[in-house]
Amino acid sequence: EGGFAMKNNNAIPFNKKSGNWNFVPLQTANNADLIAIGQYQGVSIFEKKHSTLTLYKTIPSFEESSRYLVTDSKGNVWVSHPYHGIFKISVADSTYPIKKYDQQQGVPAPLNNQVYLLNGEIVLATEKGIFIYQEEKDRFVAHPEFEKTIGKKSVRYINQDKNGNYWFVQDKMVGEIGRAHV
């Protein structure tokens, strides 16, 4: 039913748009306190002022369901949908250009790709292993460290814990890679 903020033990609505999945801080050149919110239909940017969230901008011309959402150090919002693809939205540009990544940019398959942020790097969990985004080439390549441990096996989820270990889901099984092995 929208996004809510807690204030004095009360849930106060700040966004009436349905389906608010992820709330991710956004780095900006002017250091504004912005939060990207992935929603059922697109992405909205909210500004935090004095403990209140107000709508800053809804990304125009982007209606994709945005459950998987991360932001990078350049102020880009990355969205993945397992059936619709990988998207990069440049929030630093006021026209909000949207680029879709597919096999031409190194994404190994058109389906079941999830975007994550690990150690400040954009990575994809795919049916063919873990891939990393190379900004200078504007493409994804097999992640050299994970290729040594996971190989080209399907990965649905990956995250890093506070101790630097990596946890992943592969074929409905949970695995862990100690930080010494990556």
N, C-alpha and C positions, 0 to 999 in steps of 0.2 A: 504493500500500500504506500510505498514511498520511502524516503529516508528520514530518520528521526535522530535528534540529538537529546541527550539526557541533561536536564537542568532541574536542580532541586528535586531529584527523584521522580521527575515527570518526563515522559517521552514527548518532545516537541517536534512536530513535523517541520522540516526545512525544504523538502523536495517532494512534490506530489507525484512525480513521474514513477511509475511502477517498476519494480524489479531492480533494486540497487544491490549489486553484488559486492564489488570491491571498492574500497576507498584507499587511494594511493597518493602519497605526497608527490607533488610535481615540482621539479627544479626549474626555476626561471631566471633569466638574465637580470631582472630587476628585484630578485629575491622576494617577490610577492608570496604570500602564504596560500598557495593554491593546492587543491585536492582534485584529482581526476576520479570520477565515479563511473564504473562500468555498469550499464543498465541493460534491461531487456532489449531496448531499441536505441543503441548508441552509447555515446559518452558525453557526460556533462562535466564542466569544470566549475568548481565552487571556490570562493575565496573565504578564508577564515579571518575575521576581524573581531577582536574583543570576544572571543569564544562563541561567535555566531557564524554560521555558514550561509553565504548568500550566493545565488547563481551568478557566475562570472560569464560563462558562455556554454552553450550546447554546441557540440561540433556539428556544423552544417553538412548536409549531404552524407551523413554516416548513420545508417539505421541498423547496423549489424548488432546482434546480441553480443554483449561484451563481458562475459563472465571472466575470461582470462585476460588480465590487463596488468601491465607493468609500465614503469616510466624509466627512461634512461637519463644520464647526466646532461644530455643536450636539450632536454625539455621535450623529448618525443614521447608520445603515448603509443605503446605497442599493444595490439589486441589480437587474440587468436580465437578462432571458432573451429571446432574439430571438423566441421563440414563445409565451411565457407572460406577458410584461409587465414593468412597472417597479414596484418595491416600495420603500417607505421603512419602515425598522424603527427605532423610537425606543429606543435602548439606555439613555438617561437615565431612562426610566420602567421600573420593576422588573417591570411586566406585559408589557413588550416589544410594544406595539401595532404592528400591521403595516397599512400602507395601500397599496393597489394604485392606481396611476395609469393612467388610460386617456383616451379622447377627451374625457370630461367635464372632465378636468383639463388639457386642452390637448395631450395626446400625439396627434400627427397621424394615426397609424395603429396598428392593434393589433399589427403584426408588425415585426420587424427594427429594434428600438430598442436602442441600447447607451448605458449611462450612463458618464459620465466626469467627472473633476474638473479644471477648468481655472481657474487663478488663484483658487482657493478657491471657485469656483462650480460648481454641479451643472449639467451640460449633457447633452443627448441628441444622439447622432448618429442620424438617422432617414432614411427614404426620401424625406423632404420637407425636407431641410436640417438645420441645427443649431438646437436649441431650448435655452432657458435656464430654470431653475427660478426663479420669483418667490415667495419665502417669504411675503411679505405677502399674496399672493393665493392661495397654495397651489396653483399651477398652472404649467404650462410655456407659454412663448410663443416665437415665432421670435426667435432671437438677432439683435438689430439689426445688430451689426457683421459677423457671418458672412453675414447675408442680403445685404449689399452685395457680398460677394466670391464666395460659393458659391451664393447664391440658394436655390432650393427643390429642388436636386438631391440625389439619394441620397448619403449619407455613411455608411460602415460603421465608420470608425475616425478618431479625431482625438487628437492629443497635442501638447504644447508642448515644444520643446527648451530647453536652458539659455540660449539667446540670445533667447528670446521668440518664435521663429518657430513657426507651426503647421503640422503635417504631417497629412495626411488621406488616406484611401483612398476613392476614388469610382469606381464602375464598373470595378473591378480595376486602377485606375491610381492612382499615388501623386502627390499634389500638395502644394505648400508655399505658405503665405501668410506673407510677411514681416511682422514685428511692426508695421512702419510702416503697414500696410494694415488693421489691425484696431484 
